[in-house]
Amino acid sequence: MKKQLLFALICIPFFTIAQTIAVPNGDFETPANPTGTNVQNWAGDWFESNADMQPELLNQINGTYSVRFTGAGASNTRTLTTANAKSFAVELGKTYRVTFNCRIQTAAGASGGVNTDNNTFTGRAIETIADGSTIGATIASVSTTSPTNTQLSFNFTITNPTPKIKLQFTKDGGIAYLDDVTLEDLGVLPITLTSFVGQASNYGIKLNWTTASETNNQYFEILKAGENKNFVSIGRVDGSGNSTTTKSYSFDDFNPVTGNNYYQLRQIDYDGKTESFTPIAVSFGLTSNKISLLSSSDMAVTVSISSATDKAAVITYLSLDGRIVFQQKTYLTAGLNSVTLPVNKSTGNIGIISVSAHKEQQSIKVSR
């Protein structure tokens, strides 16, 4: 018994348990007027900016009721906010998660037709200076155009001394449905990720990200996926351990595929704990086949080879007198391919690298 108690006491500091913050009537099961079509001040500390919402009994998302944002049409914006008398206290450095179920359609009903107008439904966390109608900037948000029931969530970390927040949901057209709103306190996470973006270039895709703070952060793992969304690790970047200042990181993918490339960051602590972040998509396109020099050293040279399609190829390193210094078969995928040739500088300090595939041939002169 003593050993079990000791083990429990030792393990407690290494687990972070999310705490659910009560969102009054977050499941919308207690409407002020179940038969009314204009439910101003929805029961449970919600406030409508437009008196044009109603409880949904027939096409609800979950339970007996959902809330319907009525008023179809591109100009019929509707907003629901936690009421003037209700906001949530938050703490500097902590991370929070908002989760909700929703859909947006062109018309009311079980399906309402596809969302041909590309209307959006957005959930936000907004800062408020004090209880009352004073509302500040958006801290974080997430949007959808899905006409089917969809669960969305987003995280945000308090980096400014904002004493309280409110939750806000807005549609910019169409008919929207909302249900099951929750707010969780995730505590202090190992890192505060403030940005994660990707940019395509001639040689590939560069990923950049920044953190506002880090605790026990050993390294970042970079994962990549194609349209199948099967993420695999493609590299790692060392973290800063412990930091309370802004840190910037970057990683180059020299092998993007043509079309969408999906990237995800995973953070790993010194004690082995991990945290994964929302993936991003970066589009990469090629206009023609091309070979270019990426880097060279005394022991090897690396080139970037673009290909419009998947194909087998032969890559050759020729000396200026036409002698084959190195040759190998390779397989090019549609997109960019980085290939390293183990040619010593003393063997071929100046040469021609050529790539042959079917009847195509590309070449580049290198001087090392």
C-alpha positions in Angstrom: 0.0 0.0 0.0 2.8 2.4 0.9 4.6 1.6 -2.4 1.3 2.3 -4.4 0.8 5.6 -2.5 4.5 6.7 -3.1 4.1 5.9 -6.9 0.9 8.0 -7.1 2.6 10.9 -5.4 5.6 10.7 -7.7 3.4 10.6 -10.9 1.1 13.5 -10.0 3.4 16.3 -11.2 3.9 14.7 -14.6 0.2 14.7 -15.7 -1.8 17.7 -16.8 -5.6 17.1 -16.5 -7.8 19.4 -18.5 -10.5 21.0 -16.3 -13.9 21.8 -17.9 -15.2 25.2 -17.2 -18.9 25.3 -16.9 -20.6 27.1 -19.9 -24.1 27.9 -18.8 -26.5 26.2 -21.1 -23.7 25.2 -23.4 -25.9 22.3 -24.7 -28.8 24.7 -25.3 -31.3 22.3 -23.6 -33.1 25.1 -21.7 -34.4 27.7 -24.2 -36.3 30.7 -22.8 -39.2 30.0 -25.1 -39.2 26.6 -26.7 -41.9 27.6 -29.2 -40.7 31.1 -29.9 -38.9 32.1 -33.1 -37.2 35.2 -31.7 -35.4 34.2 -28.5 -33.7 37.3 -27.3 -31.4 36.7 -24.3 -31.3 32.9 -24.7 -31.6 31.2 -21.4 -28.3 30.4 -19.7 -26.4 33.7 -20.0 -26.3 33.9 -23.8 -27.1 37.2 -25.7 -28.2 37.6 -29.3 -27.0 40.6 -31.3 -30.0 40.0 -33.6 -33.5 38.9 -32.4 -33.6 36.2 -35.0 -32.6 32.9 -33.5 -34.7 30.1 -32.3 -34.6 26.7 -30.5 -34.4 23.8 -33.0 -36.6 20.8 -32.3 -36.7 18.9 -35.6 -33.2 19.2 -37.0 -31.1 19.5 -33.8 -27.5 18.3 -33.7 -27.7 16.6 -30.3 -30.2 16.3 -27.5 -33.7 17.8 -27.5 -32.7 21.3 -28.7 -30.0 23.1 -30.6 -30.0 26.8 -31.5 -30.7 27.9 -35.1 -29.2 31.0 -36.5 -32.0 32.0 -38.9 -32.2 34.7 -41.6 -30.8 33.1 -44.8 -28.9 35.3 -47.2 -25.5 36.8 -47.6 -26.3 39.9 -45.7 -27.9 38.2 -42.7 -25.1 38.1 -40.2 -26.1 36.7 -36.8 -24.1 36.6 -33.6 -24.5 34.8 -30.3 -22.3 35.8 -27.4 -22.0 34.8 -23.8 -24.2 37.4 -22.2 -23.1 40.8 -20.8 -23.3 39.4 -17.3 -21.2 36.3 -18.1 -17.6 36.1 -19.0 -14.9 33.7 -18.0 -11.8 34.5 -15.9 -8.6 33.4 -17.5 -5.0 33.3 -16.3 -1.8 34.5 -17.9 0.3 31.7 -19.4 -2.6 29.1 -19.4 -4.0 27.4 -22.5 -7.7 26.9 -23.1 -9.7 24.9 -25.6 -13.1 25.7 -27.1 -15.1 22.9 -28.6 -18.6 23.0 -30.3 -20.8 21.2 -32.9 -22.3 23.1 -35.8 -23.3 23.2 -39.5 -24.2 25.9 -42.0 -26.6 25.5 -45.0 -28.3 27.5 -47.7 -31.7 26.9 -46.1 -33.4 25.5 -43.0 -34.1 21.8 -42.6 -32.4 18.5 -42.0 -30.0 19.1 -44.9 -30.9 22.5 -46.3 -28.9 21.8 -49.5 -25.2 22.2 -50.0 -23.5 25.4 -49.0 -23.3 26.9 -52.5 -22.7 30.4 -51.3 -19.7 29.4 -49.3 -21.1 31.0 -46.1 -19.0 30.5 -43.0 -19.8 29.8 -39.3 -17.1 31.1 -36.9 -16.5 30.4 -33.2 -14.3 32.9 -31.3 -12.7 33.6 -28.0 -12.7 37.4 -27.4 -11.1 39.4 -24.6 -13.3 41.6 -22.4 -11.9 44.2 -20.1 -14.6 43.7 -17.5 -18.1 42.2 -17.2 -20.5 44.2 -19.3 -20.6 45.1 -22.9 -16.9 46.1 -23.3 -15.5 43.5 -25.7 -11.9 43.5 -27.0 -10.1 41.8 -29.8 -10.4 38.2 -31.0 -7.9 36.0 -29.3 -8.5 32.9 -31.5 -11.1 31.5 -33.8 -12.1 28.7 -36.1 -14.5 28.6 -39.1 -16.3 26.1 -41.2 -18.4 26.0 -44.4 -19.6 22.4 -43.8 -23.3 21.7 -44.4 -23.1 18.6 -42.2 -22.7 18.3 -38.5 -19.1 19.1 -37.7 -17.2 19.2 -34.4 -14.7 22.1 -34.2 -12.2 23.1 -31.6 -9.4 25.6 -31.2 -6.8 26.3 -28.5 -5.5 29.7 -27.3 -2.9 30.7 -24.8 -3.3 33.9 -22.7 -0.2 36.0 -23.4 -1.6 39.3 -22.3 -3.0 40.2 -18.8 -6.6 39.7 -20.1 -8.7 39.2 -17.0 -11.7 37.6 -18.8 -12.9 36.3 -22.1 -16.3 35.7 -23.8 -17.3 33.1 -26.4 -18.9 34.3 -29.6 -20.4 32.5 -32.6 -21.3 34.2 -35.9 -22.7 33.2 -39.3 -22.2 35.5 -42.3 -25.1 34.1 -44.3 -27.2 31.0 -44.8 -28.8 29.1 -41.9 -26.5 27.8 -39.1 -27.0 25.4 -36.2 -25.0 25.3 -32.9 -24.8 22.9 -30.0 -22.6 21.4 -27.3 -20.3 24.4 -26.5 -17.5 23.6 -24.0 -14.6 25.5 -22.6 -11.6 23.6 -21.0 -8.6 24.9 -19.0 -5.6 22.9 -20.2 -3.3 24.5 -17.8 0.3 25.6 -18.6 1.5 23.7 -21.6 5.2 23.0 -22.4 5.2 25.6 -25.2 3.1 28.6 -26.3 3.0 28.3 -30.1 2.2 31.8 -31.5 2.5 31.0 -35.3 3.1 28.2 -37.7 3.2 29.0 -41.5 4.7 27.6 -44.7 5.9 29.3 -47.8 6.6 27.7 -51.2 9.7 28.7 -53.1 11.8 27.5 -56.1 13.6 24.9 -54.0 10.8 23.6 -51.9 8.7 24.7 -48.9 10.1 26.6 -45.9 8.3 26.2 -42.6 8.5 28.9 -39.9 7.1 28.9 -36.4 7.5 31.0 -33.2 6.9 30.4 -29.5 6.2 32.9 -26.8 7.4 30.6 -24.0 8.9 27.2 -23.5 9.1 24.8 -20.6 11.4 21.7 -20.7 11.2 21.7 -24.5 13.8 19.3 -25.9 12.9 19.4 -29.6 10.2 19.7 -32.3 9.4 16.9 -34.7 8.1 17.9 -38.1 5.6 15.6 -39.7 4.3 15.6 -43.3 1.4 14.1 -45.2 -0.1 14.2 -48.7 -3.8 14.1 -49.5 -4.1 10.8 -47.6 -3.4 12.6 -44.4 -1.0 9.9 -43.3 1.6 11.9 -41.4 5.2 10.7 -41.2 8.2 12.3 -39.6 10.6 14.2 -41.9 12.9 15.9 -39.4 13.5 17.6 -36.1 14.6 20.9 -34.7 16.1 21.4 -31.3 14.0 23.4 -28.8 15.2 26.1 -26.4 14.6 24.2 -23.2 13.2 26.9 -20.9 12.4 30.3 -22.3 10.1 33.3 -21.6 11.1 35.2 -24.7 10.0 34.9 -28.3 11.9 32.1 -30.2 11.8 31.6 -34.0 12.4 28.3 -35.8 12.5 27.1 -39.4 12.7 23.9 -41.4 13.1 23.3 -45.2 11.3 20.6 -47.0 13.3 20.0 -50.2 10.9 17.2 -51.4 7.3 18.7 -51.6 4.8 17.0 -53.8 2.8 18.9 -56.5 -0.4 20.0 -54.9 -1.2 20.3 -51.2 1.5 19.3 -48.6 0.3 19.0 -45.0 2.6 19.7 -42.1 2.3 19.2 -38.4 4.5 20.1 -35.4 5.0 17.8 -32.5 6.8 19.0 -29.4 8.8 16.6 -27.2 9.8 17.3 -23.6 13.0 16.1 -22.0 10.9 13.7 -19.9 9.3 12.2 -23.1 5.9 13.9 -23.0 4.6 15.2 -26.3 2.1 17.7 -27.7 0.8 17.9 -31.2 -0.5 21.0 -33.0 -3.0 21.7 -35.7 -1.7 20.8 -39.2 -1.3 23.4 -41.9 -1.6 23.0 -45.7 0.9 24.5 -48.2 0.3 24.3 -51.9 3.3 23.6 -54.2 3.2 23.8 -58.0 5.7 23.2 -60.8 5.7 24.7 -64.2 8.5 22.7 -65.8 11.1 20.1 -65.0 14.3 21.5 -63.6 17.6 20.6 -61.8 19.4 23.0 -59.5 22.2 22.9 -57.0 21.2 22.8 -53.3 24.6 22.4 -51.5 28.1 20.9 -51.9 30.9 19.9 -49.6 34.3 18.2 -49.9 32.5 14.8 -49.7 29.3 15.2 -51.6 27.0 17.4 -53.7 23.2 17.7 -53.3 20.8 18.7 -56.1 17.1 19.5 -56.3 15.3 17.8 -59.2 11.7 18.8 -60.1 9.5 16.4 -61.9 5.9 16.9 -63.2 5.2 13.1 -62.8 6.4 10.0 -61.0 9.1 8.3 -63.0 12.3 6.2 -62.9 15.5 8.1 -63.7 19.2 7.8 -63.9 21.4 10.5 -62.3 25.1 10.8 -63.4 28.1 12.9 -62.4 30.4 13.4 -65.3 33.9 14.9 -65.3 34.7 17.6 -67.9 36.4 15.0 -70.1 33.2 12.9 -70.2 34.3 10.2 -67.7 31.5 8.9 -65.5 32.5 9.6 -61.9 29.2 8.4 -60.3 26.0 7.0 -61.5 22.8 5.6 -59.9 19.2 4.8 -60.6 16.6 6.7 -58.7 12.9 7.3 -58.6 11.5 10.8 -59.0 8.1 11.7 -57.5 5.9 14.4 -58.8 7.2 17.6 -57.1 10.7 18.3 -55.9 13.3 15.6 -55.1 16.6 16.2 -53.3 19.4 13.8 -54.2 22.9 13.6 -52.7 25.7 12.2 -54.8 28.7 11.0 -52.7 31.4 12.4 -55.0 34.6 13.6 -53.4 35.7 17.1 -54.4 39.2 15.8 -55.2 37.6 13.4 -57.7 35.4 15.9 -59.5 35.7 19.5 -58.4 34.1 20.6 -61.7 31.6 18.4 -63.5 28.3 17.9 -65.1 25.3 16.4 -63.3 22.7 15.0 -65.6 19.3 13.4 -65.0 17.8 11.1 -67.6 14.2 9.8 -67.6 12.6 8.3 -70.7 13.5 10.8 -73.5 14.0 13.7 -71.2 17.4 14.9 -70.0 18.3 17.8 -67.6 21.9 18.8 -66.7 23.7 21.4 -64.6 27.4 22.3 -64.3 28.8 22.4 -60.8 32.0 24.0 -59.6 33.2 23.1 -56.1 
